[in-house]
């Protein structure tokens, strides 16, 4: 498979700002901690309602990270690509908005 078609092989042409990167890392670490807590709750046979509340919190945290990355993507990658004449990136952006916006 060519590198260009593998989404996990592509890199941003402009690095993420340090503050943004740190914000995302902090939020991801929090979500990872919440999921670790859920795992421990399951292992400890905790009350289902409490487990579900923790899962909802982790899901919300992950969704917020997705929103922030999508917004950054639109302001950076999509804008850069459109300026270079690649309007196909708009279709990709719309697919991402549909995927992450419907939650």
C-alpha positions, -999 to +999 in steps of 0.1 A: +000+000+000+015+034-009+023+057+020+000+084+008-031+062+012-023+050+047-039+075+071-015+064+099+015+072+078+007+108+070+021+137+090+009+173+094+029+198+074+027+223+102+035+211+137+008+215+164+014+244+188+030+234+220+001+246+242-024+227+221-003+196+221+000+198+259-038+203+263-045+172+242-019+151+261-034+162+295-069+154+283-059+120+269-040+111+301-072+120+321-093+097+299-067+069+302-069+073+340-107+072+339-106+040+318-080+025+342-104+034+370-133+016+352-111-015+347-104-015+385-141-010+392-149-040+371-122-061+388-136-050+422-172-059+411-184-024+417-220-012+413-230-010+376-244+025+379-210+038+392-192+020+364-215+035+338-209+070+352-172+066+350-176+052+314-197+083+305-170+106+319-143+088+299-164+089+267-171+126+271-134+133+277-124+114+245-152+131+225-138+165+236-104+155+224-119+145+191-137+179+188-105+198+196-084+179+171-111+182+144-113+220+150-075+222+148-076+201+116-100+225+100-080+255+109-046+241+098-046+211+075-078+218+056-070+255+052-035+247+040-047+221+015-074+244+001-049+272-003-027+247-023-057+240-045-067+206-031-105+210-027-109+172-022-098+178+014-132+194+020-149+160+013-126+144+038-134+171+063-171+166+058-167+129+064-149+136+097-175+161+108-202+135+101-183+109+120-174+129+150-202+154+150-230+128+153-220+117+188 
